[in-house]
Amino acid sequence: MKLHELKKDQKSTSRKRVGRGISAGGGKTAGRGTKGQNSRSGHNIPRKFEGGQTPLIMRLHKLKGFKSHQDEVQVVTLDEISKNFKDKETVSVQSLLKKGMIKKGQPAKILNTGELKVAVKIADDVKTSKSVLEIVSSKSK
C-alpha cells in the first residue's frame, strides 16, 4: 500500500460550516439560493402548507360522530340461560358457544335481565355483572 492509495474514512468527514464568510467556501447565501422563504433563517414549512391557499385537510368535509374501536359485547340474559341450561349445569364460554348463544371471537357478558329459573354454576371465564353473581349464588344454596 502506498500513500496515494489511502482513502479518507467517510465517518471522519465533518459537515461543511456554511455562512462563515466568502473565503470559507460557503459564504454569502450559504447554499440557500437568493431570496425566498427557504433562504431566511428559521424557515420550517409544514408539509401541509400550500402557499397560503386553504390546505386540502381543511377543504375536505368532516364526518359526523366517531367510530369506536372496542369490540361490541354480546349480551346473554338470565332468561336465555333459563331456557338453554338445565339444573346444576355449568355456564362457560364453551357451553355458550356449543348452544349457539354467542359467536366465537367476540366478548360476551351475562346481564341481569329477566329471571333465573334454574340453579346453574358460572365458570370463571365468563364475564358477569355483580347482580348476576348474587342471584346465582342465592339460587345454588
N, C-alpha and C positions, 0 to 999 in steps of 0.2 A: 504494500500500500504506500502510495506517495502522497505528498501534501496536497497536490491538486485533485486527488481522488476523494478527499474527505468531503462529506456532505454535512450541511448545517442541520442540527437537530431541530425538528419542527416545533417541539414543545418549548424550546428555549427562546423562540422569537417573541418579542414583546410587541404589543399593538402600537401603531404609529400615533404619536401625540400630535393631534391637529390643532390648529388655531394658536400656534406659538411663534408666529412671525414668518415672513416670506422665506428667509434663509433656512428655516427648519423643514421646508418641503411640503408643508400642509397649511400654509398661511392664508391670509385674506378670506376667502369664502370657506375654507376648510372642507372642501369636497361636498358642500351642500348646494352648489349652484348659486345663481344670483336671485335674490328676492323670493317672495312667495312664503306661504305658510310653513313649509318644511324647512326653510332656511333660518327661521327665527329660533331663538333659544327657548327651551321649554315646550317645544311642539310635541303634542301627543294627540293624534286624531283617532277617535274611536272608530272601529270597523264599520259601525252602523251609520257613521256620518256621511251625508250625501251632499256636502257643499252648501248647506243652508236649506236645501229642499226638504220637505217633510219626509222623514225616513219611512221606509216600507213597513216597518214594525208598527208605526203609528197610523199608517194609512189603512191597514187591514182592520176588519171589524173584530170586536171582542165577542167571545161566546158566552152565553148565559151559564150560570151555575158552575159547578165543579164536578169532577169525576172522582169518586172515592176509590182508592186502590186496595181497600180492605176486602177480604173475601166475605161474601154475604153468608150469614149464619143460617143454617137450616133449622127451622123450629119444629120440635117434636112436642106435642101436648100430652097432658095426662090422659085425656080421652082416647087418644091414639094408642097409648101404652095399654090402657084397659082393654081395648078391642083386640090388640095383636098379641098380648102376652098372657100367660096363664099364671096361676098362683105359684109362688116360690121360684119363678124363673129369674135369671139374671139379665138385666138390661146392659148390654155393652155395645160398643161401636160395631163389632162383628155381627151381633144378633140384629141390630137395627138395619145393617146392610143386607143381611140374608132375607129379612122380611120386607125389604124394599121401602123402608120408611125414610131412608136418607140416601144421597148419592155419594159415591166414592170421591175422595179428594177435597171435599168441602167440609168446613167445621159445622158441627151440629150441637144444639143445646136443648135440654128439656126444660120447658117453661110450665108454670103453674096456671094452666087454663083448663077448666073442666074438672072432673072428679076422677080420683084414682079408686077403682073398684076392686083392684087385685093387689095382693101383697107381693111385691117384687123387690129384688135386690138390685142396686145400681152399682156398676163397676166403676173403678177409679178413672178409667179412660174417657168417661162421658162427662161433658160439662153440664152442670145443672144450676138452677137458681137456688138460693138458700131456702126459700119456702118449699120447694120440691123435696129437698133433703129432709126437712122437718116432717112433711107429710108421709114420706116413705118410711122414715124411722118410726113414726107413730103407728103405721099400718103393720109393720113387721113384728111389733110387740104383742 
